[in-house]
């Protein structure tokens, strides 16, 4: 059995489109989406899974028992999901153990996995997912605070297999942000991947299905094509 691909989607800053990127990349890859983000704006909520309606969390049960959890099928319109849980904030293992678990689950499922992490650099599960990953996708917004957070991330963890994804890019980016990105990625020796542009309709979209699922709306096709280029660069 060959080793399966593990992709982590991580950012030191929230609100940069991390969850949408993870959701769509997982769907296009046919991967299991593993949600390690315990906030309410997570992939789990976007998928339609409500932890408050469930007696038991597959993720937390796996940590308690040591058994490989079962993912939930997403059918034709959503990625398969290992849902997260609010209590994971306190129950998360150390970084090394998290990395070992993700590698074990990917192998026993015989599936590629995409990990949606909790934002921030001090989170053990995030660092564990990044350590296990073959590629770490880092969405980057061309705004002051997100760029400062990205610079801090590149200073702290340049040795991880990072791929910076300029995300939610509107119009022609300001030259100073392009120069800033070139400088910090050049200093860190980190690659920059394909651009994903801003699509205002994504902010108000309420459908649970992946944007990439068929039939793809005409207005969504450019976004779906951009995600496909991200997948190609990542794997």
Buried (B, 14 or more C-beta within 10 A) or exposed (E): EEEBBBBBBBBBBBBBBBBBBBBBBBBBBEBBBBBBBBBEEBBBBBBEBEBEEEEEBBBBBBBEEEEBBEBBEBEEEBBBBBBBBBBBBEBBBEBEBBBBBBBBBBBEBEBBBBBBBBBBBEBBBBBBBBBBBBBBBBBBBBBEEBBEBBBBBBEBBBEBBBBBBBBBBEEEEEEEBEEBBEEBBEEBEBEBBBBBEBBEEEEEEEEBBBBBBEEBEEEBEEBBEBBBBBBEBBE
